[in-house]
């Protein structure tokens, strides 16, 4: 049976991954059956109801049919007991996908598989309703449980679907790992003790197989939250050995427990490619769009940098505003160097019709500058002779019809640039993870470190 869980926490406390870790440990201890490595699935990062990173969890437990009800009761009891129910935005949901459905899918039943596949993909890229989830639950005869308005059922079904797909088609989705350490209860809400030097050492020993533990350019550790939640820290990476090695090198307060997760973090799965974009670009969706810089960047109040992009591709929108927010720090220096006419690809989420930049590719820099021509006789700059009337040297009377086109040094290279780890979304793919594919495609990357 696969169990998906979501929406148990609030900004004031708890974390759905902690609840999952408690349950996985408890179910293992009670020997109900073999429990899989849990999944931590990041869903649409633009969803307004999210607490923080729009994460949901799932795991599989292999057990005899007669134990199913007992395990469901344990899960319901933990979700009811540990969720932050007094907080308005907490609306827990649990979905159970039992062996009848799993066996049918495993046996080649394509309809249910594609329904769950679509649901997971839409939960990461689109905005869904509870009715969308209920329709699938009813059609596939799934069992579920929810509290308050039960909105967590959307995330719970998506996380469970991700695990179904990973089981049936192991190469279907890119994935990464996170090893999360949890604090002892008496320390929740107090400041975290983590020896900073050990974090840098741990990162140096395991990067790039682990990533986003520290932000080198901004001299910050970024692997621990600052909220009152039970998470002490999380180490992300591409190898199980590397995340454990990094963990062993960290000196910190004693933890209550730790749990490894298989995740869709660092994969960019939220991005809808240009060619898949619908005619109308919609808010709360994330895109990869090709275009040409339409206005030179300008820094606005708050330190954010904005410019417009004239879009190519099939969207009916012809131009879009792009923004690099102040927290993206040094990434704004790249954006400030853009110039009208640069061919670019922008990556980010659309909010209030503005694309919030996560990455940018400078595909072809506009190296040509048009300048008033120089007089052949005296070498001085010629002046305009009037609209559409060419250029004339006032001294010598020489005439030229067109401007000179000179090649300029831009002080920036073509290639892909990213926001630094301090500003990175959980689901965004660090460029260091893209080095192989980019080298293969002869595209240059400029990782933030
Ligand atoms: P944390 O990261 O700390 O676990 P969170 O940021 O995951 O918290 P939740 O408390 O889980 O936030 O709230 C997100 C809510 O949005 C959940 O109820 C989830 O079911 C719902 N949701 C997730 N993805 C979508 C989507 N694509 N469309 C509509 N609702 C969604």
Boltz pocket constraint, residues with backbone or C-beta under 6 A from the ligand:
constraints:
  - pocket:
      binder: B
      contacts: [[A, 6], [A, 7], [A, 8], [A, 9], [A, 10], [A, 14], [A, 15], [A, 16], [A, 17], [A, 43], [A, 44], [A, 47], [A, 49], [A, 50], [A, 51], [A, 52], [A, 53], [A, 54], [A, 55], [A, 56], [A, 89], [A, 90], [A, 91], [A, 122], [A, 123], [A, 124], [A, 125], [A, 126], [A, 127], [A, 128], [A, 129], [A, 150], [A, 151], [A, 152], [A, 153], [A, 154], [A, 155], [A, 156]]
      max_distance: 6.0
